[in-house]
Amino acid sequence: MTDAAVLPTVLVVAVALVDVDGRVLIAKRPEGKKLAGLWEFPGGKVEPGERPEAALIRELHEELGIDVNEACLAPFVFASHAYDSFHLLMPLYLCRRWNGVVTAREHDALAWVKPNRLSDYPMPPADEPLVAWLRDLL
């Protein structure tokens, strides 16, 4: 058995919000958090007993001040990445419709970025492989 096999798995959900111009929203992790200063797709941890879609709807309201209908969340691709102390499993959803104005409530900054420019922004290791999927399929 390898070291990676004994790491606890953490389920985190994320979303690629896509605006009418085909740009994707990314958020800059705030100072004081792990991986501060890196850009990520909005989302967060799934709480015990919580469905991934419900967690994402909750996180989007908390982090960005927007309301999303579950029917507007389309499962897209997932990331699986071993960090030092845990293994991250992160489904990425696409969402093109939401209510409210996107506001940075928990991040240092937000950016709407064309998919072919996402690689210009430094991201956590788990987020990086998702960029190619977005670039190729959006």
C-alpha positions in Angstrom: 0.0 0.0 0.0 1.4 3.4 -0.9 1.2 6.5 1.3 -1.4 8.1 -1.0 -3.7 5.1 -0.3 -3.9 5.9 3.4 -4.8 9.6 3.1 -8.3 10.6 4.0 -10.5 11.6 1.1 -12.0 15.1 1.2 -15.0 15.8 -1.1 -15.1 19.4 -2.4 -17.4 20.8 -5.0 -16.6 23.6 -7.5 -18.2 25.4 -10.3 -17.2 27.1 -13.5 -19.7 30.0 -13.7 -19.9 30.9 -17.4 -21.2 34.3 -18.4 -22.9 35.3 -21.7 -19.5 36.2 -23.2 -18.1 32.7 -22.5 -15.9 33.8 -19.7 -15.3 31.7 -16.6 -15.3 33.1 -13.0 -12.2 32.4 -10.9 -11.6 33.6 -7.3 -8.3 34.5 -5.6 -7.8 32.7 -2.3 -7.5 35.2 0.6 -4.5 35.8 2.8 -4.4 33.5 5.8 -5.8 30.5 4.0 -3.8 27.6 2.6 -2.7 28.3 -1.0 -3.4 32.0 -0.4 -3.0 34.1 -3.6 -3.8 31.3 -6.0 -6.9 31.4 -8.2 -9.6 28.8 -7.9 -13.0 27.8 -9.1 -15.6 28.8 -6.5 -17.0 26.1 -4.2 -16.2 24.3 -1.0 -16.4 21.3 1.2 -19.3 19.0 1.2 -20.6 18.6 4.8 -21.4 15.1 6.2 -24.9 14.0 4.9 -25.0 16.9 2.4 -25.5 16.3 -1.3 -22.8 17.8 -3.6 -25.3 20.0 -5.4 -26.7 21.3 -2.2 -23.2 22.1 -0.9 -22.4 24.0 -4.1 -25.6 26.0 -3.9 -24.8 26.8 -0.2 -21.2 27.8 -1.0 -22.1 30.0 -3.9 -24.6 31.9 -1.8 -22.0 32.3 1.1 -19.0 33.1 -1.1 -20.5 35.1 -4.0 -23.9 36.2 -2.9 -25.7 34.5 -5.7 -28.6 32.0 -5.8 -28.4 29.0 -8.1 -31.1 26.5 -9.0 -30.0 22.9 -8.9 -31.3 22.3 -12.4 -28.8 24.9 -13.6 -25.8 22.9 -12.3 -24.4 20.5 -15.0 -21.9 17.9 -13.9 -18.8 18.5 -16.1 -15.5 16.8 -15.0 -13.7 16.0 -11.8 -10.3 16.4 -10.2 -8.6 13.8 -8.1 -5.4 15.0 -6.4 -3.2 13.9 -3.5 -2.1 16.7 -1.2 0.3 16.0 1.7 -2.3 15.3 4.3 -5.4 14.3 2.3 -6.7 13.3 -1.1 -9.0 15.7 -2.8 -11.9 14.6 -4.9 -13.5 17.6 -6.6 -16.4 17.4 -9.1 -16.6 20.5 -11.3 -20.0 21.7 -12.4 -20.9 24.2 -15.2 -23.4 26.9 -14.5 -24.6 29.5 -17.0 -27.6 30.9 -15.0 -27.9 32.4 -11.5 -29.7 35.1 -9.7 -28.0 38.0 -8.1 -24.8 39.9 -8.6 -21.5 38.0 -8.2 -19.6 39.6 -5.3 -16.4 38.6 -3.6 -17.5 37.9 0.0 -14.7 35.5 1.0 -12.0 36.0 -1.7 -9.4 38.8 -2.3 -10.5 39.2 -5.9 -12.7 37.8 -8.7 -11.9 37.6 -12.4 -14.0 36.7 -15.5 -11.5 35.0 -17.8 -11.7 33.5 -21.3 -11.0 29.7 -21.1 -7.9 30.0 -23.2 -6.5 32.6 -20.7 -7.1 30.6 -17.5 -3.6 29.1 -17.5 -2.3 32.7 -17.1 -3.6 32.6 -13.5 -1.7 30.5 -10.9 -4.0 27.8 -9.4 -3.9 25.1 -6.8 -2.6 21.8 -8.2 -6.1 20.2 -8.1 -7.6 23.0 -10.2 -4.9 23.1 -12.9 -6.0 19.9 -14.8 -9.6 21.3 -15.1 -8.4 24.3 -17.2 -7.6 22.1 -20.2 -11.2 20.6 -20.1 -12.7 24.1 -20.0 -10.4 25.4 -22.7 -11.2 22.5 -25.0 -15.0 22.2 -24.5 -16.2 25.8 -24.0 
